[in-house]
Amino acid sequence: MTETLVRETSLPPTVVKLGGSCLDDMSAHWWDDLAEHGRSNPLVLVHGWSKPLRELNPRYTEPSAILRDRYGNQSRWTTPEVIADIKTASEGVARIVADRLTRRGITVERVLGSDGLVRAGEGERWWWQGRQLVELENLVGPITEVTPARLTNLKPGHCYLVTPLARNAAGQEVNTDADRAAAAIAGASAATALTLVTDVEHLLIDGEAVHRISADAAADFRDRGATGGMRKKLRAAGEALEGGVERVVIGSAPVSRLLAGSTGTVITR
């Protein structure tokens, strides 16, 4: 009963997916705003690493670094060596985030998703190489479970920075999609909102900025017109809403403005 009472009376966390490609573009005002919000709300940041990984080694810019499965989904070809490079690139991201938040009075605690936070299921084994489907061991997997108890210090003034790796049933560390990891963490931690911070201001449909959209309409566009990173974000948004999150916001503005709905695209059930 005590645990239930604590969960009911504690503040839900603000979960933010921070795109690795836009980290360098965040202004001092953006970090000021996040820290101000974090002084009153527990923070969970889930970071991407695509751009830092490409900067770490040029081979990650080559087309062969990306695989496409039989359903048309893309994935980074992940081996144990790639996992090690992801960790190295993520350490650089963590240093930047920690520096920018600690100087603003927010403590930052880094968590690898594979250290008891995120579990993954069996990944796809058949991938296109040229015009042939071949069986490959690719260390990726869909998220099957999040253990929110791993985040033991959810309180105002404290930020968890999550590197979205996971652990599969065989005990292997695997790569997961950062947007969908953020969605799963938001749902498991009873967050009311998920903010996907990216390098675009809004979702665009037929060239028009979308300010508000229902989950059903977003899913329809995801399946008929969205491509690349936005398609993954819309899939993550749907999963977050199915997991109990009330709204998902996509945009590039300061977090408080995105949460207020004054900019970006708000997706609701």
ZAMARMI-14877 format. One record per residue (C-alpha): x negated, y negated, z. Coordinates in pm, 1 decimal, decimal comma, always signed. Layout:
! residues N
X Y Z
...
//
This chain:
! residues 269
+0,0 +0,0 +0,0
-286,2 -238,9 +76,6
-436,0 -192,0 -268,1
-98,7 -258,1 -431,6
-50,8 -574,8 -227,8
-394,9 -702,4 -324,4
-323,7 -638,9 -692,7
+12,0 -813,3 -671,6
-115,5 -1125,0 -499,3
-447,1 -1167,4 -677,9
-484,7 -1392,1 -980,3
-484,0 -1215,6 -1317,8
-810,7 -1263,5 -1505,8
-852,6 -1479,1 -1813,0
-993,7 -1244,8 -2079,0
-1182,9 -1408,8 -2364,3
-1344,9 -1238,3 -2662,8
-1638,3 -1457,2 -2764,8
-1751,3 -1397,0 -3120,9
-2125,3 -1349,0 -3152,7
-2123,2 -1537,8 -3482,9
-1991,5 -1858,4 -3322,7
-2198,3 -1860,0 -3002,9
-2448,0 -2114,3 -3136,9
-2166,6 -2349,3 -3241,1
-2008,6 -2387,5 -2895,8
-2051,5 -2746,0 -2776,7
-2134,8 -2857,4 -2424,2
-1770,1 -2965,1 -2395,2
-1654,7 -2611,5 -2480,8
-1865,3 -2468,1 -2198,1
-1756,1 -2746,8 -1961,6
-1395,9 -2655,1 -2032,6
-1453,5 -2281,5 -1978,4
-1632,9 -2346,0 -1648,7
-1353,8 -2577,9 -1532,0
-1099,2 -2307,6 -1611,4
-1318,5 -2047,3 -1442,0
-1328,8 -2241,6 -1116,9
-958,5 -2166,3 -1075,1
-929,4 -1831,7 -1255,2
-1127,7 -1505,4 -1268,9
-1307,7 -1477,6 -1603,1
-1384,9 -1174,7 -1818,1
-1582,2 -1251,3 -2134,2
-1625,1 -977,2 -2394,2
-1894,4 -1071,5 -2643,0
-1966,6 -975,5 -3000,1
-2315,7 -914,6 -3135,4
-2300,6 -900,3 -3515,2
-2499,5 -1217,4 -3583,8
-2761,5 -1158,3 -3307,7
-2805,7 -801,5 -3435,4
-2863,1 -923,8 -3791,9
-3112,7 -1179,1 -3663,5
-3293,1 -906,9 -3467,2
-3357,7 -691,3 -3774,1
-3291,3 -773,6 -4141,5
-3192,4 -412,4 -4211,9
-2857,3 -481,9 -4045,7
-2772,7 -720,9 -4330,3
-2801,8 -443,4 -4589,8
-2481,9 -291,0 -4735,5
-2596,8 +54,9 -4625,8
-2566,6 -54,6 -4262,1
-2186,0 -50,9 -4296,6
-1981,6 +263,4 -4354,7
-1626,1 +300,5 -4485,0
-1409,8 +592,3 -4376,1
-1149,6 +781,2 -4581,0
-878,3 +541,8 -4458,9
-1065,8 +232,1 -4575,0
-1180,0 +118,8 -4229,9
-1530,1 -23,3 -4199,3
-1776,3 +53,1 -3922,3
-2138,3 -14,7 -3847,7
-2342,9 +302,3 -3898,7
-2446,6 +359,6 -3539,3
-2731,6 +585,6 -3430,5
-2911,6 +596,9 -3093,8
-3162,0 +347,4 -3237,0
-2877,5 +109,8 -3329,4
-2734,3 +140,0 -2976,9
-3075,3 +37,4 -2841,4
-3085,2 -261,9 -3077,1
-2729,9 -360,6 -2977,8
-2843,8 -366,5 -2614,6
-3147,1 -578,6 -2703,8
-2936,7 -826,2 -2902,1
-2679,1 -833,3 -2622,8
-2943,2 -921,2 -2366,7
-3009,7 -1237,3 -2565,3
-2638,4 -1319,4 -2571,8
-2617,9 -1258,9 -2196,5
-2906,0 -1497,1 -2127,9
-2735,5 -1774,3 -2324,5
-2395,9 -1724,4 -2159,4
-2544,6 -1695,5 -1810,5
-2752,6 -2009,2 -1857,0
-2458,6 -2215,5 -1981,1
-2217,7 -2102,8 -1709,3
-2444,4 -2080,9 -1404,6
-2561,0 -2438,4 -1453,3
-2190,9 -2528,5 -1439,3
-2133,1 -2345,1 -1113,0
-1996,7 -2010,1 -1238,2
-2172,4 -1688,1 -1137,8
-2215,6 -1438,6 -1422,9
-2234,4 -1062,0 -1384,3
-2314,0 -853,7 -1690,5
-2143,5 -516,5 -1735,2
-2210,4 -256,0 -2002,7
-1877,9 -104,8 -2100,3
-2050,2 +232,9 -2107,7
-2128,2 +205,7 -1734,9
-1791,2 +332,0 -1618,5
-1565,6 +64,3 -1766,6
-1470,4 +186,5 -2116,3
-1410,0 +541,1 -2238,4
-1391,8 +635,7 -2605,8
-1237,2 +921,4 -2794,8
-1374,9 +1125,3 -3080,0
-1483,5 +915,5 -3373,5
-1429,4 +966,0 -3743,9
-1682,1 +1203,2 -3901,6
-1613,2 +1161,9 -4275,3
-1752,5 +856,2 -4451,9
-1794,4 +741,1 -4808,8
-2145,9 +735,1 -4951,1
-2125,4 +624,1 -5309,0
-1832,6 +818,7 -5450,6
-1855,8 +1110,1 -5210,6
-1709,6 +1171,7 -4868,1
-1983,4 +1313,6 -4648,1
-1987,7 +1424,2 -4287,0
-2203,2 +1196,8 -4072,0
-2263,6 +1156,5 -3702,5
-2168,1 +797,1 -3641,2
-2172,7 +691,2 -3275,8
-1844,9 +501,2 -3277,8
-1513,1 +585,3 -3120,7
-1166,9 +451,1 -3043,9
-1110,0 +322,6 -2691,6
-900,5 +565,1 -2487,9
-931,4 +430,9 -2133,6
-1046,0 +128,4 -1935,6
-1119,0 +153,8 -1562,5
-1044,0 -193,9 -1424,9
-1166,0 -91,4 -1079,2
-1517,0 -127,7 -1226,0
-1452,8 -503,6 -1218,6
-1458,9 -530,1 -840,8
-1517,4 -903,1 -809,2
-1235,5 -1063,4 -1005,6
-1210,9 -1401,3 -839,2
-1231,3 -1770,3 -933,2
-1586,5 -1887,7 -984,6
-1706,6 -1546,5 -1103,3
-1738,8 -1426,6 -1462,3
-1787,5 -1073,1 -1587,9
-1969,5 -1061,2 -1920,9
-1887,2 -730,0 -2090,2
-2099,7 -571,2 -2362,2
-1840,9 -355,7 -2543,5
-2014,2 -21,6 -2558,0
-1828,7 +287,0 -2436,0
-1893,8 +642,0 -2319,4
-1734,5 +939,3 -2496,7
-1635,3 +1279,2 -2358,4
-1979,3 +1418,5 -2446,6
-2144,8 +1148,4 -2235,4
-2284,7 +961,5 -2536,9
-2293,3 +584,5 -2556,4
-2090,0 +471,4 -2854,9
-2016,2 +148,9 -3038,3
-1665,8 +0,2 -3017,6
-1495,3 -296,9 -3179,2
-1532,6 -599,3 -2948,7
-1188,6 -747,2 -3026,7
-1014,0 -419,2 -2950,1
-1227,4 -368,9 -2639,9
-1117,6 -710,9 -2516,0
-756,2 -613,9 -2585,7
-788,8 -290,6 -2389,3
-957,3 -466,5 -2097,1
-690,8 -737,6 -2093,7
-413,5 -480,1 -2080,8
-580,6 -268,0 -1813,8
-661,2 -565,2 -1589,9
-304,5 -708,6 -1607,2
-415,8 -1025,4 -1786,8
-123,7 -1236,0 -1907,7
-314,1 -1369,6 -2209,9
-600,7 -1268,3 -2435,4
-800,5 -1536,5 -2615,9
-995,7 -1438,6 -2927,3
-1245,3 -1718,5 -2989,0
-1374,4 -1715,0 -3344,4
-1506,9 -1953,6 -3609,0
-1167,7 -2033,5 -3765,6
-907,3 -2268,8 -3622,0
-597,2 -2066,0 -3711,4
-467,2 -1756,4 -3877,8
-399,8 -1846,9 -4241,1
-118,2 -1690,0 -4442,1
-99,2 -1789,5 -4808,9
-340,0 -2073,3 -4730,1
-115,4 -2221,1 -4459,4
-216,4 -2248,6 -4093,6
+7,2 -2040,9 -3865,1
+65,0 -2187,0 -3518,6
+302,1 -1924,3 -3373,8
+391,7 -1577,5 -3497,8
+562,4 -1268,5 -3360,2
+378,2 -941,9 -3310,8
+587,6 -774,3 -3582,0
+516,2 -1046,9 -3837,2
+144,8 -1044,1 -3750,2
+133,2 -665,7 -3795,0
+308,8 -696,1 -4131,1
+52,3 -949,1 -4253,3
-231,7 -738,1 -4112,4
-122,1 -442,0 -4324,9
-45,0 -629,5 -4646,6
-282,9 -923,9 -4665,9
-538,4 -961,2 -4387,9
-898,5 -863,7 -4454,3
-1226,5 -822,2 -4267,3
-1259,6 -965,2 -3920,6
-908,2 -1113,2 -3911,9
-754,9 -772,7 -3982,1
-936,0 -634,0 -3676,5
-826,1 -930,7 -3465,5
-463,2 -877,7 -3557,8
-492,2 -508,9 -3476,1
-645,0 -601,8 -3139,6
-365,8 -852,2 -3079,9
-102,9 -584,2 -3137,9
-277,6 -345,3 -2901,5
-306,0 -610,7 -2630,5
+65,5 -693,0 -2652,7
+155,3 -323,8 -2644,6
-63,2 -296,1 -2333,0
+140,8 -555,9 -2146,8
-37,5 -880,9 -2232,6
+220,9 -1155,8 -2290,4
+41,7 -1348,7 -2564,7
-273,3 -1349,3 -2772,4
-432,3 -1669,3 -2900,9
-676,2 -1684,7 -3192,9
-880,6 -1998,0 -3260,4
-1202,4 -2192,8 -3220,4
-1104,7 -2465,2 -2970,4
-1181,4 -2485,7 -2596,4
-1011,9 -2209,4 -2401,2
-780,2 -2437,4 -2201,7
-637,0 -2584,2 -2524,3
-591,2 -2239,5 -2676,3
-413,4 -2114,7 -2364,6
-192,6 -2423,5 -2362,5
-87,1 -2346,9 -2720,3
-186,8 -2692,0 -2846,4
-406,6 -2541,2 -3116,3
-492,3 -2202,3 -3261,2
-246,0 -1924,6 -3345,6
-29,4 -1783,8 -3066,3
+99,6 -1427,0 -3112,5
+377,7 -1309,5 -2880,5
+598,5 -1006,3 -2837,1
//
